[in-house]
């Protein structure tokens, strides 16, 4: 199934890039929370909904662009968790740091995940406890977290000036930082390019599930600030607590 999910993520990426290239109008609007929404978000959503409906019609779907009501999803034990275009702000900034996120949740755990970056044609995937990366030339590389001194800390491009984050970094000791958008932060830890991703600002469950699957399969821990692993059991709120992705 992971190969089919990977192909579906790439198909969604094609739909996104048609808007990115200007072949399809952007149609920028804003949601109730003032977050941006574009034709690319909706086009990718439609591709994924159709594809998952054919692939696994018995598994329900929670997508950022059409989240079912709490009453509908509260009894789910297995479901797809999707962000059709993670990093819409980065898409609008045209920096390439946006992804397609598709995860399969079982018992509150992301057991399978695909993160595809259409602007760079790089795909990250995880299944059965293994994680890998497929480069633009088709080369497949198995992913493992790697220690480094000083560690490289990856932070959100949109929340890098968060005071709580700055206070945390100040007490961290010697380190380097890099800012990047979307769930690519999880993937940098997974591939060993970074060693730590701390997050204090808000995220939604669809922002993190696929990246969580990749990072965890590569050996990283994804825990909230009380030490509990991020949990995707259905709950009324779709907002995550703060968390960190680290080697230990």
N, C-alpha and C positions, 0 to 999 in steps of 0.2 A: 504493500500500500504506500510506503514512503516514496517510491519512485513515481507513483501516480500523483501524490500530493505535491511532489517537486515539480512535475510538469504543470500542474494546475497553478502553482505559484508563478511559474514562468509565463503562463498564459495571462494571468492577472497583470504581470509586469509589462507585457506587450500593450495591454489596454492602457496602463498608466503612462507609458512612454509615448503613446499617440497623443495624449494631452500635453505631455511635457514638451514634445517637439512642435506643438502648435497645429497638428493636423486636425485636432478636435478642440472646440472652444473650451476655455478653462471653466467658465460658469461658476465663479467664486461666490459663495454665500457663507453665512455663519450659523452655527447651531445655537441652541438656547444658552449654552455655557460660553458662548463667544468664540469657540474654537472654529477654525476654518473648515469648510467643506467644498470640494471641487468635483468636477465631472470625473476626474481620475479616481477619487475615492469610490464614487458610485459605480463606475464602470468595472473596477476591480472587484467590488462587492458582488455585482451581478455575475461575473465570470465564476467566482468562487462558489456562490450559492448554487448555480447550475451544475458545476462540476461535482461538488460534494453530494448534491441531490442524486446524481447518477451513480456516483461511486459507493455511497453508503447511505441510502435513503432512510435507514432505520436509526441513524445517529443524529440527534438534534444539533442545531447550530446556534451559537451566540456570536454575532458579528457586531462590531462597533456601529455599523450603519443601520442595523435593525435589531436592537437587543429586545428579546422577548420579555414580557412582564414577569415579575417575580412569581406570580401565581402559576405561570406556565413552566418555569424552569426550576422551581424549588425542589422537585423530586429527582432531578437529573443525577445520574451516577456516571454517565459516559456522554461526552459531548465535544463538538468542535468549538474551539475558541479562536476567533479570527479578527485580525485588524487588516482590512484590505489595503490600506495605505498608512503605515506607521511613519510619522514624521511629515505630516502635511505642511507644517511650517517650513521644514527644510526643502520640501518640494517647491514651495513658493519662493524660497530664497535661491533656488536653483543650484544647490551645492551638492546634489547627488546623494545626500545622506538620508534616504528614505527606503523603506522596506515593505515587503508583503509578509505578513505573519500568519501562519496557520499552525495550530496546535491541537492535539487530541488529548483530552482530559479524561482520566479514569481514576475514580476514587479520590478526586481532589489533586491528583498529580499529573503534570504534563509529561505523558509517556512517549510522545512523538512530537516533533516540531520541525518546521521549515521556516527559515528566514531568507528571503531573496531580495537582493539589492539590484533592481532593474537598471539603474544608471551605470553600474559597473559590471553587470552580468556575473555577480558572485553569489553563490548559493551556499547556505549553511543548513545542515540537517542533522537530526538526531533520531535514533530509533533503537530499541533493544539495548540500551545502555552504551551505545557507541555514537560518536559525533564525527562529522566530516565536513569538509569544505570543497566545493567544486569551483575551480578558477574559470575565468573567461575562456581559456583554451580547452576546457573539459577535463583538466587534471584534477583527480580526486585525492585529497590529503586528509588523513585521519587527524583529529584534533585532540590535543592534550594540554591542559593548563601547565604553565611553566613559571617557576619562581625566578625573580630577578632582584638585584640590589643595585641601586635603589629601585623600588617598585614603580611601575607606571600606573597612575590612577586615571581612569577614564571617567569623565563627568558629562552631564547633559549640556549640550550647547545652549539650550533654552533656559537652563536654570543654574548656570555656572556661577552666577553672582549671589546665589542663595546664601544668606548669612549663616544658617545652620551648617551648611556644607563648608563654608570658609572656616568656621570655628573648628570643625572636625579635621580639616586638612592641616590647620595650624598646629594641632597636637599630634599629628601623625608621624612626625620625624622626616628625615630626608626622603624625598620622593619627586617624581616628575608627574605632570598632568597633561592630558590632552582632552579637548572637548569634541564631542561628536554627537550627531542626532540619532534618533530612533533606537531600535533594538540592536543595532550594530555594536553597542557598548557591551552587551552580553557576549557577543561573538568575538570581540577583541580579547576578552578574558579567556574564552574557550580556546582560542588558537594560540594563546601564550604571548600575544603582543602586549597585553596589559595584565595586571595582577589584582586589581581592585576596582570595583564600580560601586561607590556609595550613592544612595539616593535618599534624599529627604523630601523633595518636592512631590506633588501628587502624580500618580500613574493609575491607569485603569488596568483591569485584569487582562484585557486583550493586548495591551502594550507589552506585557512581560512574559506571557505564557510560552510562546515559541522560543524566545531567547533563553528563557529559563530552562527549557528542555535541552537546548544545545549546550549551554554552560554546564548544567549538571552532568550530562553524559560525558563531557570532557574532563570532569573531575572537580568542578567548582561547587561551592556551597551558595545557595541563594536563600538568605535568612533575613527576617525582620530584625529590628533593633533590640528585640527581647530574646533573640536566639532561636525563634521558631521558623521552620522552613515555610516559605510563601505557599499558601494553601488556596486551591481553586475549587473547593467544594462550593456549590451554589449558595450564595448569600444575597440578601436584598441589596446591599451596597456593592457596586462594581468597582469601588476604589480600593487600591492596595494600601497597606501600611508602608511606611518607609522601610528600606531594606538595603542590604549590601550583597554584592556578588564578589566572592573572595576564594582564595585557595584553602583557607582554614579559618 
